[in-house]
Amino acid sequence: MERGAGAVVGVDLLPVEPLAGATILQADFTDPACPPRLIELLGGAPDLIVCDMAPNTTGHRQTDHLRIVGLVEAAADFAVQVLRPGGAFVSKAFQGGETAALLKLLKQSFAKVRHVKPKASRAQSSELYLLATGFKGRINPLPSGERFR
Ligand SMILES: C[S@@+](CC[C@H](N)C(=O)[O-])C[C@H]1O[C@@H](n2cnc3c(N)ncnc32)[C@H](O)[C@@H]1O
């Protein structure tokens, strides 16, 4: 809101401290009812989607990798369904590398896809973010009246 956003809507499985000007839903993003609810609360197509979802870790590296990939792919799929043309998608990039399917989806849907390390991220940390900008618009527009599949 401080940077001039018209509306901010978020979702988390856990309770989140209230943020001035933002509406935070406590829900499971992978519940099919959740994405349409987010759009309804926002009141229109978003310009930016930021994904920082991460499941609880099990300690089994491959299982943890598959679970986080699943969440990021679900968020990216949502982004390419609902973003306003010209919009952007940001997600934490995961340690084991992106799947080919995710990168293909982003590269065909956005003008530019790159890895970035924000200033706020500690230099010693290996964390990186995936930044996709210049959304080209939905490849298959939704039938009129349908907001999200
Ligand atoms: C790394 S934390 C980030 C939280 C927040 N962005 C922050 O900086 O405090 C990951 C968050 O993803 C949430 N999460 C995991 N799976 C989720 C799901 N299916 N739907 C919604 N939120 C989920 C967790 O509850 C957790 O709060």
The ligand as a MOL file (V3000), in Angstrom:
LIG
                    3D

  0  0  0     0  0            999 V3000
M  V30 BEGIN CTAB
M  V30 COUNTS 27 29 0 0 0
M  V30 BEGIN ATOM
M  V30 1 C 8.4510 -19.1960 4.4290 0
M  V30 2 S 6.9040 -18.9060 5.2390 0 CHG=1
M  V30 3 C 6.6150 -17.2720 4.6640 0
M  V30 4 C 5.6310 -16.5340 5.4560 0
M  V30 5 C 5.5910 -15.0200 5.1810 0
M  V30 6 N 5.7550 -14.7080 3.7850 0
M  V30 7 C 6.6060 -14.3090 6.0130 0
M  V30 8 O 7.5780 -13.7770 5.4640 0
M  V30 9 O 6.4270 -14.3000 7.2340 0 CHG=-1
M  V30 10 C 5.8710 -19.9420 4.2810 0
M  V30 11 C 4.3980 -19.8080 4.5790 0
M  V30 12 O 3.6660 -20.5790 3.5970 0
M  V30 13 C 2.4600 -20.9650 4.2100 0
M  V30 14 N 1.8370 -22.0330 3.4260 0
M  V30 15 C 2.3260 -23.2810 3.2150 0
M  V30 16 N 1.4690 -23.9890 2.4630 0
M  V30 17 C 0.4370 -23.1700 2.1850 0
M  V30 18 C -0.7760 -23.3500 1.4560 0
M  V30 19 N -1.0770 -24.5010 0.8650 0
M  V30 20 N -1.6320 -22.3060 1.3710 0
M  V30 21 C -1.3390 -21.1250 1.9860 0
M  V30 22 N -0.2020 -20.9030 2.6960 0
M  V30 23 C 0.6650 -21.9150 2.8000 0
M  V30 24 C 2.9040 -21.3840 5.6110 0
M  V30 25 O 1.8310 -21.4050 6.5210 0
M  V30 26 C 3.9730 -20.3420 5.9330 0
M  V30 27 O 3.4370 -19.2780 6.7070 0
M  V30 END ATOM
M  V30 BEGIN BOND
M  V30 1 1 1 2
M  V30 2 1 2 3
M  V30 3 1 2 10
M  V30 4 1 3 4
M  V30 5 1 4 5
M  V30 6 1 5 6
M  V30 7 1 5 7
M  V30 8 2 7 8
M  V30 9 1 7 9
M  V30 10 1 10 11
M  V30 11 1 11 12
M  V30 12 1 11 26
M  V30 13 1 12 13
M  V30 14 1 13 14
M  V30 15 1 13 24
M  V30 16 1 14 15
M  V30 17 1 14 23
M  V30 18 2 15 16
M  V30 19 1 16 17
M  V30 20 1 17 18
M  V30 21 2 17 23
M  V30 22 1 18 19
M  V30 23 2 18 20
M  V30 24 1 20 21
M  V30 25 2 21 22
M  V30 26 1 22 23
M  V30 27 1 24 25
M  V30 28 1 24 26
M  V30 29 1 26 27
M  V30 END BOND
M  V30 END CTAB
M  END
